[in-house]
Amino acid sequence: MAHLDCTPEDLAKVRFGLSPMSQVVGALNVLSGQSVPPGLPIWTARVRDRYERLLAGSPVLRALIRLHRVTDYAPDFYCVPPESVDVTFERELAAVRGTPAGRVAADLRLSYRGRPVDPALDVPDAPVRVAGALEAFWNELLAPDWPRLRALLERDIVRRAGRLAVYGWTEVFSHLGIDMALKEERILLGKVGGASHRLGGVGVALMPNAFGATYVYLDPPRAYGLTYPAHGVAALWERDSPTADGLVALLGRGRAAVLAALDSPASTSQLVAQLSMTLGGVGGHLAVLRRAGLVSRTRSGRSVLYSRTPMGDGLAELTA
């Protein structure tokens, strides 16, 4: 595992980013069996048939799955830190497809750690073949759930940014599962002991991952990144099961679902995406929950965020 060697200037440039491609990387890890965090067995069961069909028809995808099963160094050419929270999968995919073949071959050799590169990947047009496999994986397994996943990732960023404002970077990194150590006048981020990478003033993108991936992303000298497990993933997939009977009986299914979803602050549009409800339906449920004292709202920039009150937390816990 690599780590990042930062200066105070680098730390001042740490930002949050959102990468659809990093969700693909995390999902590859889960389906390869490398890491299956709590809640994700529900997702793997949902996509199992589609995943098996994809595997049967794609030697490149089978090679990527085998690679993720054994390597601790995912290929850098499809693990690129995003520039912002607005990067699209299509843009990331185009970058993969346009990567020079020589760089792809070098990245794969690093990932295979001296073992022979899989024949399905050891080809002159590897960038195009890998891009095609990643695109099929995304379209079949992740794109249908992307509105809900994006809403969860955006909420995670809001949550972490709030903690940053109150507690500072040391507290934030500890809650992300990212080690932070001081060495003389430098700051080390990640698992110290592996390869060290000096940032040179470009900063770091912190990327929530819905599939629990924890990777150092390297694109020197342009950008560096760290992924971390997003908050609330288990609850997201578990909500596909019926909401707690007691909460439904008391509030009705729609309001119960909204209250259960507010385990961290969210905007109306994020709840719409996460719960697959209409904007009017979510707005109406929030209004009722606010009048009952179960939900409060605050403004954050141009967004209005809703969260459970202590009474709302207590009710959700008692009826779970």
NUSE-247440 format. One record per atom (N, C-alpha, C, O): x, y, z. Coordinates in steps of 0.001 Angstrom, whole numbers, plus 500000, padded with zeros to 6 digits. Layout:
BEGIN
XYZ...
//
This chain:
BEGIN
500844498807500000500000500000500000500877501239500000501780501367500826500607502163499061501361503404498991500814504409499994499693504272500484501629505430500293501139506535501108501601507851500489502527507880499678500935508944500888501200510257500329501988511088501322501645511164502501503044511708500832503941512531501638503603513997501331503890514493500241502991514683502307502425516013502068503161517089502862503784516824503890503066518285502354503472519469503105502207520131503656501104519784503235502347521078504591501156521837505019500432522497503852499209522630503881501183522916502814500545523499501635499653522483500930498556522814500483500137521236500835499321520186500231498032519977501023496953519836500447498158519960502344496985519726503184495962520834502994494757520587503044496436522049502778495517523169502555494740523001501254493692523621501073495249522162500341494588521956499052493812520647498996493348520256497925493659519961500125492844518743500143491396519124499849490885520105500390490750518361499007489366518645498633488611517323498517489219516254498483487314517402498459486497516224498217486185516120496725485987517129496048486147514900496232485803514651494838484858513472494742484722512690495683484207513350493598483257512258493400483560511598492066483504512242491019483882510309492108484293509585490909483408508375490663483455507414491430482588508404489591481835507194489247482747505996488970482424504866489336483897506250488317484797505135488006485323504467489271485542503256489291485527505258490332486013504643491567484968503700492154485322502769492876483673503926491854482636502993492299482757501678491530482522500602492080483127501779490249483374500563489459484518499767490080484424498548490226485602500460490446486749499787491059486327499105492359486690497956492608485558499818493186485082499221494433484194498021494191484298497015494893483311498120493193482420497003492889483197495805492356482850494662492654484253496054491563485107494956491111485734494240492305485822493012492324486167495011493298486738494399494503485722493519495207486032492405495628484497494033495331483457493274496035483136491983495293483076490914495899482929492080493983482533490903493222483683489917493032483458488737492764484917490406493172486059489485493131486229488755494450487003487801494534485512489192495491485646488591496809486779489162497619487045488689498724487476490199497084488595490771497820488127491445499103488793491347500133486978492132499049486444492835500213484944492961500059484468493493499056484183492474501045482723492559500993482235493180502305481916492453503246482172494519502381481765495203503615480318494901503981479564494385503156479921495225505227478541494994505677477522495656504747477726496771504268476436494950504510475378495468503656475538495100502197474543494984501481476768494914501738476986494661500316476636493248499852476410493061498657476577492236500738476033490957500261474619491097499688474237490329498804473838492066500178472500492306499619472634492759498174471899492297497301473586493678497920473786494159496553474311493052495654473833492896494530475288492278496126475845491213495288474779490187494911474788489652493803473863489917495838472781488973495527471858489551494446471379488819493580471615490852494499470741491500493521471320491435492113470590491237491142472643491604492008473251491720490674473880490416490196474441490374489100473800489370490980474549488144490681474265487603489282475205487279488556473001487497488884472682486912487574473236487773486448473816487245485500473066489106486535473582489996485497475103489937485441475699489952484364475712489869486602477173489789486676477691488505486014478668488544485266477048487390486285477483486125485691477354486160484169478203485619483462476298486793483666476142486904482215477254487771481613477797487452480555477583488861482295478675489716481822479986488946481771480707488993480775480286488240482850481533487479482914481631486458481787482682486298481167480518485768481531480533484711480517480890485259479135481485484555478319480522486525478874480746487076477549481947487981477413482164488543476340482749488147478477483838489120478423485123488563479015485280488571480236486051488078478188487354487635478706488108488760479421488839488501480377487938490001478967488639491123479599488105491344481009488887491553481936486788491302481185486225491473482522486661490337483436486952490568484610486710489109482915487178487993483733488623488231484167488993487926485301489437488777483264490836489062483605490925490144484672491750490042485580490088491184484581490100492255485584489665491735486949490245492104487970488661490894486968488205490312488237489306489476488864489551489566490067489977488655488046491073487850488588492187488743489116492791488440490146492464489841488419493507490761488870493138491401490202493965491462491111491899491880490324491477492522491575491432491527492735491507491920493899491310490259492417491279489251493471492640489079494131492719488693495297493721489366493390495049489038493913495964490244494119496957490141494839495650491389493499496595492496493560496266493464494689495122493558495133497291494184495144497074495295496074497377496615495370497534497650496017497457496572494037497815497757493258496945497774492003497334497253490958495772498375492121494893498468490956495543499362489904496190500346490262495392499051488626496060499834487579495682501315487633494505501667487699496695502164487602496467503601487753495670504204486604495005505223486795495717503599485402495107504280484264493584504338484363492970505165483688492948503488485179491517503681485421491220504021486886490082503904487340492246504437487610492082504921488986492643506340489058493678506575489682491961507273488422492443508649488297491614509564489209490385509526489153492260510384490045491509511282490932490640512248490133491105512805489138489379512462490546488508513399489830488881514840490134489449515142491183488556515718489207488845517133489396487815517822490280488101518875490850486624517247490406485543517895491155484511516851491549484757515651491433483350517312492018482252516400492332481305516230491144480280515559491262481641516833489999480741516808488846481264515967487689480701516016486595482322515202487902482876514390486822481889513272486462481331512627487350481678513049485178480771511999484724481531510721484403482736510741484151480805509611484416481436508341484052481905508375482598482961507834482274481128509005481729481488509066480316482832509778480129483646509370479301483054510828480892484322511554480782485479510699481298486553510670480696485257510008482410486313509142482936486601507989481971487753507597481785485549507457481366485722506349480430486511506791479196487359506049478700486232507992478707486969508506477556488456508633477864489301508392477002488767509016479103490177509124479500490843507754479515491997507626479107490128506725479982490678505367479964490937504930478526491997504393478205489953505169477677490071504735476277491221505448475564491839504889474658491502506688475981492548507453475328493921507326475965494849508018475547494081506466476961495384506287477603496366505628476634496012504646475981497587506146476530498572505506475649498792504041476012498841503686477190498923503203475003499064501760475229500289501443476075500262500510476878501361502207475904502564501961476681502350502176478167502862501416478989501593503214478516501319503447479936500429502345480503500644501892481627499423501908479727498555500823480190499376499574480460499199498926481492500276499229479538501114498038479714501979498161480960502136497196481707502547499358481189503385499560482376502565499442483657503014498823484621501358500035483679500495499932484862500127498476485156500131498048486310499812497735484118499441496333484311500615495520484850500434494658485710501817495794484346502978495065484873503163495343486364503479494434487132502967496587486770503047496917488197501991496157488993502273495642490074500786496089488460499695495420489174499929493923489294499567493319490303500530493318488276500760491871488309501983491483489137502217490299489380502770492482489576503878492234490515504812491118490060505131490215490834505244491181488816506200490194488333505579488951487732506280488172487085504286488740487923503613487608487288503285487959485836503232489140485493503068486977484992502702487271483604501362488004483528500419487652484237501282489009482680500023489724482461499052488794481745499443488069480831497798488814482156496779487965481540496736488210480031496744489364479603496690487165479224496669487335477759495543488234477264495702488909476247494405488258477964493292489109477532493621490590477674492992491434477035494616490909478521495007492302478741496334492636478082496646493812477894497122491627477725498444491845477139498312491947475631498822491111474886497605493005475191497311493206473770497530494677473425497429495531474306497833495000472137498113496393471770496946497340472015497156498508472343495710496847471858494544497712472052493920497546473437492705497667473595494755497269474434494258497072475799493429498257476313492412498023476965493814499529476050492984500636476554491535500556476072490604500778476847491349500236474786489999500163474226489249498962474799488065499067475120489927497829474929489261496627475451488858496803476919487751496435477313489762497366477722489440497576479137488304498579479268487392498376480070488344499662478491487267500649478531485929500005478187484914500297478819485928499138477193484683498459476821484143497588477939482938497571478188485038496854478622484612495994479721484084496825480891483079496466481505484760497935481201484316498798482294482981499454481964482129499616482838482802499827480707481535500438480287480380499448480425479310499808480916480591498206479994479537497196480114479223496923481582478059496768481952480244496865482404480068496643483850479228497767484444478275497515485182479584499006484119478843500164484626477384500140484173476473500272484991477166499972482877475810500042482339474910498968482912473730499210483166475456497789483114474629496662483557474429496630485064473340496297485533475469496974485837475419496734487278475297497986488125474749497920489225475784499123487656475801500312488517474901501441488030474287502133488842474815501638486719474037502766486201472589502778486698472084503855487017471891501629486779470504501686487262470375502255488679469356502861489013471399502063489508471349502549490891472118503849491087472214504344492211472677504421489993473547505574490165472855506778490810473488507428491642471610507123490491471001508264491199471000508082492717471292509022493455470674506881493179470680506635494631472094506652495190472339507202496264473022506046494458474408506019494933475005507419494956475702507782495903474739508200493927475269509566493891474712510390495049475443511153495679473420510237495328472831510960496459473518510580497767473796511442498600473789509293497946474478508848499161475882509437499243476305509870500315476613509460498122477982509974498120477998511483498372478866511986499086477044512200497788476961513643498032476672513922499499477249514836500087475782513138500087475474513312501512476703513033502358476945513716503353477472512041501969478682511728502729479648512915502706480238513260503730479805513532501544480713514678501435480235515824502313481041516462502990478928516093502311478383517156503176478664516838504636479044517716505410478477515581505004478704515160506392480173515361506783480462515897507853481099514933505918482528515064506242482956516526506264483750516930507114482431517323505331482782518738505300482319519436506578482995520334507081481166519021507097480705519582508365481631519227509512481913520070510363482102518003509548483047517593510590484361518346510460484986518702511459484781518589509207486009519334508999485901520735509594486830521212510245484767521387509369484594522751509869484634522804511391485078523800511962484182521755512049484098521753513514485368521197514154485843521738515153485930520109513582486991519376514272488370519452513609489373519193514275488453519798512322489743519854511653490119518540510982489433517529511131491239518576510227491617517441509394491978516194510182491670515088509738492620516332511334493026515136512080491816514274512418491845513055512253490753514918512893489528514182513230488890513590511973488434512447511983488861514364510902488236513883509669488961512655509136488318511662508794490284512705509060491029511561508531490834510315509384490730509211508850490784510480510702490596509310511562489253508645511301489153507418511338488213509443511037486892508876510761486771508322509339485844507568509042487698508693508471487698508128507125488465506809507066488449506125506043489136506452508163489970505264508148491286505495507443491940504543507018491691506774507309492951507129506662493959507517507741493725508456508502495054506811507807496085507132508796496730508471508472496979508788507309496997509252509513497661510533509352498787510599510377498543510512511580500017510752509902501175510779510795502048511977510457502101512416509308502732512500511468503648513615511283505079513100511269505452512274512102505884513586510322507295513222510244508079514495509957508127514983508828508689515015511010509381516296510932508376517350510461507387517594511152508602517980509305507680519015508848506722518497507776506099519295507075506595517190507638505751516623506591504612515819507207504682515409508366503574515601506426502375514894506856502216513678505959502187513803504734502113512499506565501994511254505812500552510770505888499999510628506979499944510516504737498558510051504658498525508674504021499151508444502986497790507754504643497702506397504129498514505444504981499017505814506042498638504219504509499352503193505256500855503360505066501408502984504033501505503929506075502940504185505978503692502854505957503370501936506712504671502765505107505462501540505002505618501090503574506580500397503243504676501475502707504800501144501300505518502259500555506283503023501143505262502343499255505885503378498438505403504755498865504230504935499192506306505723498863505987507086499274505923507985498046506758507881497148504920508874498013504738509765496870504609511196497371503682511517498115505538512055496962505492513467497328504578514216496366504655514035495151503713515056496922502663515652496117503112516869495315502628517084494204504002517647495844504484518806495104503485519929494973503500520656493979502608520089495965501713521238495992500412521093495246499685522078495114500069519884494736498831519739493963497639519324494811496509519337494322497858518956496065496746518590496932496276517157496733496872516388495978495188516812497429494656515445497429493144515500497271492486516338497887492587514610496444491133514457496348490695513306497250491186512185497115489777513582498163489187512550499019487875512097498389486987512909498133487759510781498138486640510267497354485852509210498132486384508137498415484594509494498482483780508461499122483496507325498146483275507554496957483503506108498658483262504942497818482146504108498415482201503722499583481135503832497609479966503097498087480236501610498257479383500884498769481400501148497840481716499722497920482908499452498836483510498380498784483240500422499666484232500215500708485669500245500258486558499888501031485935500666499007487307500644498499488183501658499225487761502791499456489393501259499584490372502156500199491648502082499382492481501201499592491795503004498457492929503019497546493614504368497573492983505391497838494911504367497297495633505587496951495600505700495429496011504780494722495110506829494933495042507080493500496220507962493094496483508980493734496927507576492036498140508271491631498043508687490164497850507852489281498179509982489923498250510490488560499276511623488528498951512761488187500552511287488897501564512342489005501911512918487629501881512204486626502240514216487588502265515141488725500965515917488883500897516878489649499908515485488135498675516267488091497844516161489355497353517169489863497682514953489865496714514770490953496994513490491727497614512552491227496511513487492973496572512317493851495225512217494568494509513208494706494896511020495017493617510850495695493627509707496676494487508828496622492660509728497576492444508661498551490948508343498573490120509238498742490610507072498401489216506675498550488971506217499972489895505793500667487728506302500401487351505861501741485914505341501705485145505745500833485530504453502631484164503904502629483140504980502954483265505676503961482135505119502109481070506089502335480179505650503494480004504457503744479627506623504187478735506360505311477342505980504800476847506571503840476720505000505441475320504680505184475068503689504066473921503515503654476108503032503560475917502110502433475077500905502823474167500512502093475385500316503979474621499138504410473140499472504514472285498702504076472845500637505103471443501035505257470779501256503907469587500989503753471543501746502916470982501979501584470434500692501000469299500662500523471224499630501030470757498372500434469747497680501331468831497020500841469904497825502645468944497194503552467571497818503426466566497176503731467515499088502972466214499735502812465426499152501655464235499429501514466079498347500825465314497642499801464406496593500427463458496134499790464693496206501687463815495335502439462756496189503105462942497402503197461638495614503583460586496409504197461092497214505376461879496716506180460637498480505485460967499306506635460367498688507890459363497978507820460991498961509050460538498387510318459025498515510473458471499601510305458366497417510790456901497390510854456345498428511816455324499056511534457018498613512962456501499560513953456491500981513434455530501715513664457543501383512739457632502735512205456603502948511105456000504018511015456398501936510269455399502030509205453998502156509789453195502964509322453703501345510824452382501393511435452101502759512053450963503229512033453127503392512600452944504675513274452852505832512290452001506708512444453730505845511266453864507017510410453330506830508997453086507811508294453148505593508576452869505336507171454169505021506455455238505462506875454081504259505374455294503749504745456175504868504185457394504821504349455594505861503536456390506919502937457138507743503967458344507952503837456433508216504996457092509032506015458097508210506815459141508719507223457777506941507035458727506072507742460012505928506934461103505951507503459897505780505605461085505642504764461921506913504788463149506843504843461270508079504746462004509346504786462716509502506122463888509877506156462026509221507218462659509361508535463835508401508669464884508779509191463673507172508208464764506198508301465956506626507454467104506367507815465683507285506319466776507689505427467589508841505981468715509065505538467044509583506944467728510765507463468669510425508612468721511143509610469410509333508472470439509029509464471638509959509310472497510009510190471706510694508206472650511798508027471929512850507201470979512523506490472361514123507277471628515202506600471494514957505102472386514390504471470369515392504543470127515219503110469210516318502609468382516845503353469370516656501336468463517601500691467256516844500147467257515615500075466236517591499768465040516964499202465393516172497943464931515044497768466213516760497065466555516076495817467354514805496070467194513820495350468214514816497086468962513607497416468039512508497922468223511337497588467049512878498725466086511887499209465242511343498061464924510154498030464877512214497112464130511761495943464911510688495195464364509649494825466218510958494975467047509989494247467225508712495036467166507619494473467444508838496337467742507662497150466517506778497326466629505552497311465336507394497496464136506634497831463244506357496633462246505647496747463608506924495471462805506745494257461366507207494470460421506558494020461211508335495164459911508961495362459825510218494501460829510674493953458609510778494386458456512039493675458904513192494570458944513067495794459241514317493937459637515498494691458503515971495602458735516329496757457286515970495081456152516381495897455905515439497064455556515879498160456085514146496832455874513181497906456864513358499038456487513371500209458150513496498679459174513691499710458938515007500443459032515065501669458627516076499683458386517361500318457227517316501296457296517890502383456159516631500903455009516508501800455339515736503062454930516131504154456073514642502929456458513850504105457364514657505031457222514592506252458298515419504452459190516236505283458412517296506048458709517575507209457415517886505395456620518911506073455902518329507286455882518948508350455318517152507136454622516507508256455598516152509373455310516374510549456753515600509005457749515216510007458303516434510736458609516353511926458437517565510038458898518795510706457860519290511703458202519671512823456604519285511302455547519752512223455469518870513460455102519338514537455812517593513309455779516667514449457030516764515306457119516109516345458010517582514882459231517729515668460223516604515484461129516432516299460058515826514409460944514687514179462107515027513241463108514312513185461956516124512514462941516530511518463154518035511615462212518786511866464398518472511416464710519894511344465412520178510029465812519253509322465564521466509696466252521796508451467196522967508677466938523844509502468296522963507927469268524048507963469731524325506542469676523445505683470188525549506292470687525893504966472196525668504913472921526046505833472659525048503828474084524845503588474380525313502173474106524594501213474940526518502033475151527078500710473819527308500031472949527994500567473659526732498847472402526883498112471407525768498403470308525759497850471779524833499260470919523694499559470288523825500939470848524454501837469115523220501091468478523075502397468605521609502792468134520723502079469247521359503937469480519996504399468544519662505550468351520462506466467973518477505487467083517984506545467820516933507363468633516175506834467529516896508648468120515877509513467131515548510622466232516330510932467319514371511210466439513978512317466772514783513562467937515085513819465762515125514324465961515706515646466264514578516630466114513407516281466689514908517859466872513843518857465615512986519033465708511772519214464440513622518979463206512841519096463033511924517888462593510783518029463379512423516700463310511590515506464270510415515577463921509298515196465498510668516073466466509576516258465913508520517209465995507321516942465350508985518321464837508050519324463707507199518767463640505995519016462817507837518009461695507096517440462185506061516428461721504921516422463126506468515573463644505529514580464311504332515247464162503198514792465050504587516330465740503501517019464777502597517773464955501379517787463771503173518393462838502368519192461988501448518339461590500369518777461707501886517104460801501085516255461550500231515260460934499519514467462904500290515290463679499508514322463597498025514645464187497206513940
//
